[in-house]
Amino acid sequence: MTLTPPEFTATPYLFAQSVDFPQVLALPARHSLPEGDLLTFRFSNGYGAAVMRGAGHPQESAFEFGVLDFTLPEPQLTCLTPVCSSLLQGLSYEQVAQLLPRAERLPLHPDLQHADLSLENEDF
């Protein structure tokens, strides 16, 4: 009896180019969705970012970007930062690569500032 290995069939999506943003320290959570790839970044300042690369869009306009508020039980898009005031669509990789470090360098979220002040006044 001889064993023959099954035929190898390469699935094209396995070889799709992955998007990386070395400009930021945070590693994203990666999610594959029917409409494209979603990267979710979480920064130590209480904010984060959602970056979506749309499937089937040209590289120069394939991205969406939004700043996330991670101080809430479920992270949500926030319009209260100078980085962007809404979900930005039709962006290039270069535009997203410029926005991500700005979101990472935002000042500490006001809720985290308040929590830090409360802890400073506690006796342990």
Phi, psi and omega in degrees: 000128178246140178258131176245136180292150178294156178296139177273124175241117181278126176271123186305324184292342177292338182255013178294142181294127178275146181262128177235151179231085182291354181289343182243153181279329184289137174269135184277155165277133183251133179227131174265123180240160179303327182272355178151196180259134179247126174250129179243118179259143175234123183255158183288350181274004181095355178252175176201191179212146173247125179237121179246129173253111183290136178288137176079008179261150176296145185306326184285354177215028188271355191250149169238148183219138174210148176272137181252146173261111182265008178273352179271158179305320173243121179305140181225154174299141178236145178251011188258031178233157177284352181290311174200150184258003178196181174289124180264133183238160177073030182268158174269168176303317182298320179295317178295320180298334176277327182284322184303310179297328178295319178292322180293331182265006176303150175299161179307134180307139181306323178295324178287325176298315179298318179296320178297317178296321178297318179292326178296331182272358180275144172262128179250000000 
